[in-house]
Amino acid sequence: MSSGNDCQPQTLTKPTFDEREAAELVDRVFGLKVSWIGSLPSYDDQNFHVRVSAEGADEYVLKITNSEDSQEPDLIEVQTQAMMFLSAEGFPSAAPYLTKDGNIMSLESGGTGLGSKKYMVRLLTYLPGTPVAKITTNAQILYEIGRLAASVDKVLSEKFQHPSVKSLHRGQFIWNLANVPLLDQYIYALGQNKYRAVVEQVIEQFKGKVIPKLSSFRACINHGDLNDHNILVDSCSASLENPQYRVSGILDFSDMSYGYYVFEVAIAIMYMMIESPDPLCVGGHVLAGFESILPLTAEERGALFLLVSGRFAQSLVIAAHTALLYPENKEYLTITAKTGWNHLMTMFEVGQEAVEKKWFETAQAYMHHVPA
């Protein structure tokens, strides 16, 4: 759910290809005949599920990047190479289908909107599975998602190399968790209400208590958007009473940037809270999984509550701002808001000390019993 390397979240840059144009794009750029195509939900890019009549894998996702991000080919190149690297390392991430010219992406014009904007186009392998948003999460899959978050960042930070990797230093990128203070300029989209007051409180506490400690956190490359729609799972047990899941897909690397390990676990906790009937309990299971790979330092643990709150604020404020620009996409843009506001308000009503106690005690219990 990215938009650009500056602090403008979602200007009017979303692609507007219809299904016929998208199918023609697949034929012209990738040399594949489309037998079926359907649109997929997206934040500010445009995605299509594509089936082709070809040998081998015959399902793909056509990803048309918004015109603003399309002006940064080095960044998209690194994100795509990171997906390929993770796939080679055994993670369930997509791989690009090469263009007729043998490239992983192509800059193309088109769409039904006004003007002659150009969009970066990729065709990625379609990953099977069910989004976490569509299952009832349990302790087992929350723990696995925590492990996944730590494992992805660890292997990217320790082993991934690319000539353009410096493009991941996205200083003013609105979705980087360090940039919660940039929300000041978009908070107008909330109007005047109790929600705005809580967000203002989050921003001020973030400025005072998190920003000064950033230099003490361990730096890494973040996936940056391990949300409940970007993680796919499938069932690996027949038990209806106690279903077990495994991660079958990691989607959407467009929010990748340099950040800190603790950012990734905070982002994962926040998004796993969204669909949970008992959201305050989620954090301990995700944290336990994360810390089975990368134990947090005392400073990192101390910032976790405000980092989770900060991600709620980012998601809710930017969604409100973007829904004003794209009212036709409001339902998808405000998915988080349906429960997100309630969860953020509850966190502040219960208080940092009590929420952290619940998280840390749950994580501590795993020291004595780690799930199989």
C-alpha positions, 0 to 999 in steps of 0.5 A, a space after each residue: 500500500 505504498 505511494 512514492 518516496 516523498 511524503 505525499 500519500 496517494 496523489 491521483 496516480 492510480 492506474 485505470 486499465 479495464 480488463 480488456 486493456 489489461 489482457 492486451 497488455 499481457 499479450 503485447 508485453 509478455 507474449 501470453 494469450 489471456 483465457 480469463 482475467 479478473 480485477 483484484 483489490 488494491 490500494 493505489 496500484 492495479 492488480 489483475 488475476 490472469 489465467 493463460 493457456 500456456 504450459 506450466 504455471 498458468 495463473 499470474 498476477 498482472 501488477 500495474 504500479 501507480 504512475 508516481 512509484 513507476 518513476 522509480 525503476 531502481 526501487 521496483 527492481 530491488 523489490 522484485 529481486 528481493 521477492 526472487 531472492 526470498 523464493 530461492 531461500 525457500 520463502 513462498 514469494 512470487 517470481 516474475 514472468 519475463 517480458 518478451 524482451 527478457 526483462 522483469 518489468 516494462 514501462 507502459 502507457 495506457 488506461 482509461 484516465 486522462 493524460 499520458 501517464 506511464 506505469 511499470 508493469 510486471 507479471 508475477 506468479 499467482 500464489 495459492 492460499 487464503 488471506 489471513 483476513 478470511 480465517 479465524 486466527 489462532 495462537 498457532 498461526 499468529 506465532 508462525 506469522 511472528 516467526 515469518 516476520 523475523 525470518 524475512 527481515 533477517 535473511 534480507 538484511 544478512 544476505 540480500 545484495 543488489 546494486 540498487 539496494 540503497 534505494 530502500 533508504 526512503 527517508 520521507 516514505 509515509 508508510 515507514 513507521 519512523 514517519 508517524 510524525 508526518 501524519 500531522 499534514 493529513 490529519 485534517 481528513 479525520 475531521 473533528 472527533 474523538 478519533 482525531 484526539 487519540 491520533 494526535 496523542 499517538 503522534 505527540 507520544 511518538 515524537 517524544 518517546 520513540 523518535 529519540 530512541 530510534 538510534 538504539 534499535 537494530 536496523 534492517 530491511 523491512 517488508 513493511 506491510 505484513 498485513 492480513 491481506 498480504 499473508 496467505 495460508 492454507 490448512 495443514 490439518 483436518 481438525 475443525 476444532 483446532 485447525 493448523 495453518 501454514 503460510 503459503 504466500 507473502 504478497 506485496 513488497 512495495 512498502 519495502 524500506 530500511 527500518 528496524 526489526 521492531 518495526 516489523 513485529 509491531 506492523 504484524 501485531 497491528 494487522 493481526 489485531 484487525 480481524 481478531 475477536 480478542 485483539 489485545 491477546 494477539 500481540 503476545 503470540 506474534 511477539 513469541 514467534 518473532 522472538 523465537 528468531 530475533 529476541 527484542 532488546 529492552 529498548 525495542 520492547 519498551 517502544 512496542 506499544 507506541 509502534 503498534 499504535 503508530 501503525 494504527 494511526 498511519 493506516 487510519 489517517 492515510 486511508 481517510 485521506 486517500 478515500 477523499 481522493 478515490 471515493 470509488 475505492 473507499 470500501 477497500 481503502 477503509 477495511 482497517 477502519 471498520 475495526 481499527 478505530 475500536 482497537 486503537 481506542 481500546 488500547 489507550 483505554 486499557 493503557 500501555 502498562 496493562 497491554 504490555 503486561 498481557 503481551 509479554 506474559 503471553 510471550 513468556 509462556 512460550 519459553 516453556 511450551 513452544 508450539 510444534 
